[in-house]
Amino acid sequence: MPTYQAQIYVTLRPSVLDPAGTAICAGLHHMGHSTVSEVRIGKYIQVTLTAASEGDAEVELDRICDQLLANPVIENYRFELQVQPQAVSV
């Protein structure tokens, strides 16, 4: 079975306030970075999994994100999936 690596990005929904992002934005302004207008905080997660097909891997990743990695009430997620090269046995 092929092995896949997923890069998963979890972010707050646009309608949800982000106090950590607001604090970082204020800190950046205090440091003189006045061109920064907004900061939003998120999570980046890498997952390696095996699946029969890319479609099966996507279905599994959707379940993983919905059940554990993201709170669907306040967060959105997206992922990028890449096939990992198979090791060659000698």
N, C-alpha and C positions, 0 to 999 in steps of 0.2 A: 504494500500500500504506500502511496506517496506521503511524504511528510511536508507539512505546510507551516510557514511562520506567518503569524498575523500581528500587525501593528494596530492596536486598538486605542482610539482617542475618545475619552469620555469628558463631556463638557456640560456645564449647567445650561438649562434651557434659557433662551434670551429673556423670558419673563421673570426669571428667578434672580433675586438680588444676590450679589457676590461680594460679601463684606471683605474677604481676604483680597480680592482683586482691587477693591476700592482703597484698602489700606496700602497696598503696594503702589497703586497709582499716586496716592498722596505722598508716599515716601519718595517716589521718583521726582515729583514736582518739587519737593523740599530739597532734593539733591541737584536741582537745576535742569531737570529734563522736562521742560515745560511743553514740549511738542507732543508728549504722550497724552492722549485724550481718554483712553479707557484700557483697563486690564481685566481680563477674565482668567480665572484659574481652572485648570482641568487636570486630568490624569492621562498618562501614557503607559500602556501595558503591552508587553510582548508575550505571545502565547505560541508554543510549538505543539502541533498535533498531527496525528495521522488520520487519514480519511480515504475512502474509496474513490472520491472524486472531489473536485473543487466545490461543486454544489453541496455535497454532503458536509464539507468543511465549513461552508458558509452557514448552513442550517445549525450545525453544532455551535459555531461562534455566536450566532444570534441567541441561542438558548443560554450560553454561558454569560453573555452580556446582560440579558434580561433577568437571569436568576441571581447573579452574584456581582458582576463588575459595575453595573450601573443601576441607579434608582430611576426606573422609567417615569416616575411621577415628576421628578425635578431635573433629570439629566437626559441628554441625547448621547448617542454613541455612533461611531462609524469605525470601520476597519478596512485595512488593506491586507490582501492575502498574497503570499508568494510561495511558489513551490520551491522546496529545498532540494538541492542536487543530491542524488543518491551516491553514497560512498561505493567505490569500486572495490570489489574483493579480488585478491590475487591468489 
